[in-house]
Amino acid sequence: MGQGTKRGRTAAALSAIAAALMLLVAAPAAFAAPCGPAEMEGVRSPVEVDGEQVGRVEHAFVAGKQYRAETVIELAIGQSYPAGSPYRQSNAKPGSIAVTGPPGVTLTPIPEGDSFRGGWGFTAPRGSSLTLTVTWVQQLQAQSGASAGECDATATVTRPIFTLKPASVSRARFVRHTIPRRFVINDDIFSIRVTPAPDPADPTPVYVLLRLRSGTSPPSLRARPALRRRLTSSLEFRGKGMDLSSEPVRTVDNGTVEDLIVSLDPFVRPGRTVRFGFSIEIVQGTRRLGGMRSGAICSIRFSSRAHRHYRACAPVAFRKHP
């Protein structure tokens, strides 16, 4: 009889424990309520997102460049609650800070280092702007100093995105000589213009690639360049009877508009005919901006009208590219 009673009590206890466990499993998890204005008084986002000045915009992203979002937890300390507020102060809960971005933007965790307090790295996508969402748990302290609970905080950081603009190439042409006035005559030339980009300008230097050969057939774009030089106002090159130089046209916000001029070498003796083929390609980084190619038959001639010698050229299969 005693043993049966004992077994019954044990079974009842086990049933009660099982019921309690089922209730615990079935009970929904408790989540903190969203923070409102009363809880967020004087609280800032605990994450700082870097950027750069683009033109007149101080904090912006450039598409394709890498940036970082750094954890600065003390920014979320709230100490400016007004009189009558139930809160004395608040702070971000350590380990609760997270940053998310829109689809296509991957945030890679970066550990704390000497000059970085830990956070995330990301690459700015193409678009007009990028918004990152910062979430964290804000711990609240009552006026008495006791805990007043927690709330879920959210902040967003939005930066405009710019795409760097390359320099532009235009006015690739052959220009025949003119006689603007008596005793003045211009040479026959091949000319192409390079204009610096407006803001936000790509800072990558612009280079001139010259390919050159004897005869009137233009060299292939796959041929080895005879010259690869950064574009400046003092660019000069001579070879195979050809002369290449740069001439400044005007000054703009981000540099100088330059004309590249191809003509006959001025030191070729009068009466000699020179034949050459050339190709000029303007590049900026890995981007081909444009160019021109042609063959040329040139010589020094005399103009009875201007009473001057000039460099005369006849183009052969002139083309501008791309």
LINWOTA-V767545 format. One record per pair of residues at least 12 apart in sequence whose ideal C-beta (glycine too) atoms are under 10 Angstrom apart, sorted by the first residue. I is the first residue (numbers start at 1). J is the second residue. Records with the same first field share a line. If there is no record, write none. Layout:
I->J ; J
This chain:
31->150 ; 152
32->93 ; 96 ; 137 ; 138 ; 139 ; 140 ; 149 ; 150 ; 151 ; 152 ; 153
33->149 ; 150 ; 151 ; 152
34->151 ; 152 ; 153 ; 154
35->78 ; 90 ; 136 ; 137 ; 138 ; 140 ; 150 ; 151 ; 152 ; 153 ; 154 ; 155
36->151 ; 153
38->81 ; 82 ; 85 ; 86 ; 87 ; 140 ; 151
39->78 ; 81 ; 85 ; 86 ; 87 ; 90 ; 138 ; 140 ; 148 ; 149 ; 150 ; 151 ; 152 ; 153
40->76 ; 78 ; 90 ; 138 ; 151 ; 153 ; 154 ; 155
41->78 ; 79 ; 80 ; 81 ; 82 ; 85 ; 87 ; 90
42->76 ; 77 ; 78 ; 79 ; 80 ; 81 ; 82 ; 89 ; 90
43->75 ; 76 ; 77 ; 78 ; 79 ; 80 ; 81 ; 89 ; 90 ; 91 ; 92 ; 136 ; 138 ; 153 ; 155
44->72 ; 74 ; 75 ; 76 ; 77 ; 78 ; 92 ; 155
45->69 ; 72 ; 75 ; 76 ; 92 ; 97 ; 99 ; 132 ; 133 ; 134 ; 135 ; 136 ; 153 ; 154 ; 155 ; 156 ; 157
46->70 ; 71 ; 72 ; 73 ; 74 ; 75 ; 76 ; 77 ; 91 ; 92 ; 93 ; 94 ; 96 ; 97 ; 99 ; 134 ; 136 ; 138 ; 153 ; 155
47->69 ; 70 ; 71 ; 72 ; 73 ; 75 ; 76 ; 92 ; 97 ; 98 ; 99 ; 119 ; 120 ; 132 ; 133 ; 134 ; 135 ; 136 ; 155 ; 157
48->68 ; 69 ; 70 ; 71 ; 72 ; 75 ; 117 ; 119 ; 134 ; 157
49->61 ; 67 ; 68 ; 69 ; 70 ; 99 ; 119 ; 120 ; 122 ; 130 ; 132 ; 134 ; 157 ; 158 ; 159
50->66 ; 67 ; 68 ; 69 ; 70 ; 119 ; 159
51->65 ; 67 ; 124 ; 130 ; 157 ; 159 ; 160 ; 161
52->65 ; 67 ; 159 ; 162 ; 200
53->200
54->159 ; 160 ; 161 ; 162 ; 163 ; 164 ; 199 ; 200 ; 201
55->162 ; 198 ; 199 ; 200 ; 201 ; 253
56->199
57->159 ; 160 ; 162 ; 199 ; 200
59->157 ; 158 ; 159 ; 160
60->124 ; 129 ; 130 ; 159 ; 160 ; 161 ; 162 ; 200
61->122 ; 123 ; 124 ; 125 ; 127 ; 129 ; 130 ; 159 ; 160 ; 161 ; 162
62->124 ; 161 ; 162 ; 163 ; 164 ; 200 ; 202
63->123 ; 124 ; 125 ; 126 ; 127 ; 130 ; 161 ; 162 ; 163 ; 164 ; 200
64->123 ; 124 ; 125 ; 126 ; 161 ; 163 ; 164
65->123 ; 124 ; 161 ; 162 ; 164
66->108 ; 121 ; 122 ; 123 ; 124
67->120 ; 121 ; 122 ; 123 ; 124 ; 130 ; 132 ; 159
68->107 ; 108 ; 110 ; 116 ; 118 ; 119 ; 120 ; 121 ; 122
69->97 ; 99 ; 101 ; 107 ; 110 ; 119 ; 120 ; 121 ; 122 ; 132 ; 134 ; 157
70->110 ; 112 ; 115 ; 116 ; 117 ; 118 ; 119 ; 120 ; 121
71->92 ; 94 ; 97 ; 99 ; 110 ; 112 ; 116 ; 117 ; 118 ; 119 ; 120 ; 134 ; 136
72->92 ; 97 ; 117 ; 118 ; 119
73->91 ; 92 ; 93 ; 94 ; 95 ; 96 ; 97 ; 117 ; 118 ; 136
74->91 ; 92
75->92 ; 155
76->90 ; 91 ; 92 ; 93 ; 97 ; 134 ; 136 ; 137 ; 138 ; 139 ; 153 ; 155
77->89 ; 90 ; 91 ; 92 ; 138
78->90 ; 91 ; 92 ; 138 ; 139 ; 140 ; 141
79->91
81->140 ; 141 ; 143
84->143
85->142 ; 143
86->140 ; 141 ; 142 ; 143 ; 144 ; 148
87->138 ; 140 ; 141 ; 142 ; 143 ; 148 ; 149
88->140 ; 141 ; 142 ; 143 ; 144 ; 145 ; 146 ; 148
89->139 ; 140 ; 141 ; 142 ; 143 ; 145 ; 148
90->138 ; 139 ; 140 ; 141 ; 148 ; 150 ; 151 ; 153
91->136 ; 137 ; 138 ; 139 ; 140 ; 141
92->134 ; 136 ; 137 ; 138 ; 139 ; 153
93->136 ; 137 ; 138 ; 139 ; 150 ; 153
94->136 ; 137 ; 139
95->136 ; 137
96->135 ; 136 ; 137 ; 138 ; 139 ; 150 ; 152 ; 153
97->118 ; 119 ; 134 ; 135 ; 136 ; 137 ; 153
98->120 ; 133 ; 134 ; 135 ; 136 ; 137
99->119 ; 120 ; 122 ; 132 ; 133 ; 134 ; 135 ; 136 ; 155 ; 157
100->120 ; 131 ; 132 ; 133 ; 134 ; 135
101->120 ; 122 ; 125 ; 130 ; 131 ; 132 ; 133 ; 157
102->125 ; 127 ; 130 ; 131 ; 132 ; 133
103->125
104->123 ; 125 ; 126 ; 127
105->122 ; 123 ; 124 ; 125 ; 127 ; 130 ; 131 ; 132
106->120 ; 121 ; 122 ; 123 ; 125
107->119 ; 120 ; 121 ; 122 ; 123 ; 132
108->120 ; 121 ; 122 ; 123
109->121
110->122
120->132
124->159 ; 161 ; 162 ; 163
125->161
126->161 ; 163
127->160 ; 161 ; 163
128->160 ; 161 ; 162 ; 163
129->158 ; 159 ; 160 ; 161
130->157 ; 158 ; 159 ; 160 ; 161
131->156 ; 157 ; 158 ; 159
132->155 ; 156 ; 157 ; 158 ; 159
133->154 ; 155 ; 156 ; 157
134->153 ; 154 ; 155 ; 156 ; 157
135->152 ; 153 ; 154 ; 155
136->152 ; 153 ; 154 ; 155
137->150 ; 151 ; 152 ; 153
138->150 ; 151 ; 152 ; 153
139->151
162->199 ; 200
163->200 ; 202
164->197 ; 199 ; 200 ; 201 ; 202 ; 203 ; 204 ; 284 ; 285
165->196 ; 197 ; 198 ; 199 ; 200 ; 201 ; 202 ; 254
166->196 ; 197 ; 201 ; 202 ; 204 ; 206 ; 282 ; 283 ; 284 ; 285 ; 287 ; 288 ; 289
167->194 ; 195 ; 196 ; 197 ; 201 ; 202 ; 204 ; 205 ; 206 ; 231 ; 254 ; 255 ; 257 ; 258 ; 282 ; 283 ; 284 ; 287 ; 289 ; 290
168->193 ; 194 ; 195 ; 196 ; 197 ; 198 ; 257 ; 282 ; 284 ; 289 ; 290
169->192 ; 193 ; 194 ; 195 ; 206 ; 260 ; 280 ; 281 ; 282 ; 283 ; 284 ; 288 ; 289 ; 290 ; 291 ; 292 ; 320 ; 321 ; 322
170->192 ; 193 ; 194 ; 195 ; 257 ; 289 ; 290 ; 320
171->191 ; 192 ; 193 ; 194 ; 195 ; 249 ; 259 ; 292 ; 320
172->190 ; 191 ; 192 ; 193 ; 260 ; 280 ; 282 ; 290 ; 291 ; 292 ; 293 ; 294 ; 318 ; 319 ; 320 ; 321
173->189 ; 190 ; 191 ; 192 ; 193 ; 292 ; 315 ; 318 ; 320
174->188 ; 189 ; 190 ; 191 ; 262 ; 292 ; 294 ; 296 ; 313 ; 314 ; 315 ; 318 ; 320
175->187 ; 188 ; 189 ; 190 ; 191 ; 261 ; 263 ; 313
176->188 ; 189 ; 312 ; 313 ; 314 ; 315
177->189 ; 301 ; 303 ; 306 ; 310 ; 311 ; 312 ; 313
178->306 ; 310
179->303 ; 305 ; 306 ; 308 ; 310
180->306
181->306
182->305 ; 306 ; 307 ; 308
183->303 ; 305 ; 306 ; 307 ; 308
184->306 ; 307 ; 308
185->301 ; 302 ; 303 ; 305 ; 306 ; 307 ; 308 ; 309 ; 310 ; 311
186->306 ; 308 ; 310 ; 311
187->243 ; 261 ; 263 ; 264 ; 266 ; 298 ; 300 ; 309 ; 310 ; 311 ; 312 ; 313
188->263 ; 264 ; 296 ; 298 ; 301 ; 310 ; 311 ; 312 ; 313 ; 314 ; 315
189->243 ; 245 ; 247 ; 259 ; 260 ; 261 ; 262 ; 263 ; 264 ; 311 ; 313
190->242 ; 244 ; 260 ; 261 ; 262 ; 263 ; 278 ; 280 ; 292 ; 293 ; 294 ; 296 ; 313 ; 315 ; 318 ; 320
191->247 ; 259 ; 260 ; 261 ; 262 ; 263 ; 292
192->208 ; 258 ; 259 ; 260 ; 261 ; 262 ; 280 ; 282 ; 290 ; 291 ; 292 ; 320
193->247 ; 249 ; 257 ; 258 ; 259 ; 260 ; 282 ; 290
194->206 ; 208 ; 231 ; 246 ; 249 ; 255 ; 256 ; 257 ; 258 ; 259 ; 260 ; 282 ; 284 ; 289 ; 290
195->249 ; 250 ; 252 ; 254 ; 255 ; 256 ; 257 ; 258 ; 289
196->231 ; 251 ; 252 ; 253 ; 254 ; 255 ; 256 ; 257 ; 258
197->252 ; 253 ; 254 ; 255 ; 284
198->252 ; 253 ; 254
199->253 ; 254
200->254
201->253 ; 254 ; 255
202->254 ; 284 ; 285 ; 287
203->254 ; 284 ; 285
204->283 ; 284 ; 285 ; 286 ; 287
205->230 ; 231 ; 232 ; 283 ; 284 ; 285
206->230 ; 231 ; 232 ; 255 ; 258 ; 282 ; 283 ; 284 ; 285 ; 287 ; 289
207->225 ; 227 ; 228 ; 229 ; 230 ; 231 ; 281 ; 282 ; 283 ; 284 ; 285 ; 289
208->225 ; 227 ; 228 ; 229 ; 230 ; 231 ; 232 ; 235 ; 237 ; 244 ; 246 ; 258 ; 260 ; 280 ; 281 ; 282 ; 283 ; 291
209->221 ; 224 ; 225 ; 226 ; 227 ; 228 ; 229 ; 279 ; 280 ; 281 ; 282 ; 283 ; 288 ; 291
210->225 ; 226 ; 227 ; 228 ; 229 ; 235 ; 237 ; 239 ; 242 ; 244 ; 260 ; 262 ; 278 ; 279 ; 280 ; 281 ; 291
211->223 ; 224 ; 225 ; 226 ; 227 ; 228 ; 277 ; 278 ; 279 ; 280 ; 281 ; 291 ; 293
212->225 ; 226 ; 227 ; 237 ; 239 ; 240 ; 241 ; 242 ; 244 ; 262 ; 276 ; 277 ; 278 ; 279 ; 280
213->226 ; 240 ; 275 ; 276 ; 277 ; 278 ; 279 ; 295
214->239 ; 240 ; 241 ; 242 ; 274 ; 275 ; 276 ; 277
215->240 ; 275 ; 276 ; 277 ; 295 ; 316
216->275 ; 276 ; 277 ; 294 ; 295 ; 296 ; 297 ; 314 ; 315 ; 316 ; 317
217->275 ; 276 ; 277 ; 293 ; 294 ; 295 ; 316 ; 317
218->276 ; 277 ; 278 ; 279 ; 292 ; 293 ; 294 ; 295 ; 296 ; 316 ; 317 ; 318 ; 319
219->276 ; 277 ; 278 ; 279 ; 293 ; 295
220->279 ; 293
221->279 ; 281 ; 288 ; 291 ; 293 ; 321 ; 322
223->279
225->279 ; 280 ; 281
226->239 ; 240 ; 242 ; 244 ; 278 ; 279
227->239 ; 244 ; 280
228->281 ; 283
229->244 ; 246
231->246 ; 255 ; 256 ; 258 ; 260 ; 282 ; 283 ; 284
232->246 ; 248 ; 256 ; 258
233->245 ; 246 ; 247 ; 248 ; 255 ; 256 ; 258
234->246 ; 248
235->247 ; 258 ; 260 ; 261
237->262
238->265 ; 266 ; 267 ; 268
239->265 ; 276 ; 278
240->265 ; 274 ; 275 ; 276 ; 277 ; 278
241->264 ; 265 ; 267 ; 268 ; 272 ; 273 ; 274 ; 275 ; 276 ; 296 ; 298 ; 299
242->262 ; 263 ; 264 ; 265 ; 268 ; 274 ; 276 ; 277 ; 278 ; 296 ; 298 ; 313
243->261 ; 262 ; 263 ; 264 ; 265 ; 266 ; 267 ; 268 ; 298 ; 311
244->260 ; 261 ; 262 ; 263 ; 265 ; 278 ; 280
245->259 ; 260 ; 261 ; 262 ; 263
246->258 ; 259 ; 260 ; 261
247->259 ; 260 ; 261
258->282
260->280 ; 282 ; 291 ; 292
262->276 ; 278 ; 280 ; 292 ; 294 ; 296 ; 298 ; 313
263->296 ; 298 ; 310 ; 311 ; 312 ; 313
264->276 ; 296 ; 297 ; 298 ; 299 ; 300 ; 301 ; 310 ; 311 ; 312 ; 313
265->298 ; 300 ; 311
266->300 ; 309 ; 311
267->300
268->298 ; 299 ; 300 ; 311
269->299 ; 300
270->299 ; 300 ; 301 ; 302 ; 309
271->299 ; 300 ; 301
272->298 ; 299 ; 300
273->297 ; 298 ; 299 ; 300 ; 312
274->296 ; 297 ; 298 ; 299 ; 300 ; 311 ; 313
275->295 ; 296 ; 297 ; 298 ; 299 ; 314 ; 316
276->294 ; 295 ; 296 ; 297 ; 298 ; 313 ; 316
277->293 ; 294 ; 295 ; 296 ; 316 ; 317
278->292 ; 293 ; 294 ; 295 ; 296
279->291 ; 292 ; 293 ; 294 ; 319 ; 321
280->292 ; 293 ; 294 ; 320 ; 321
281->293 ; 321 ; 322
288->321 ; 322
289->322
290->320 ; 321 ; 322
291->319 ; 320 ; 321 ; 322
292->318 ; 319 ; 320 ; 321
293->317 ; 318 ; 319 ; 320 ; 321
294->313 ; 315 ; 316 ; 317 ; 318 ; 319 ; 320
295->313 ; 314 ; 315 ; 316 ; 317 ; 318
296->313 ; 314 ; 315 ; 316 ; 318
297->312 ; 313 ; 314 ; 315 ; 316
298->311 ; 312 ; 313 ; 314 ; 315
299->311 ; 312 ; 313 ; 314
300->312
301->313
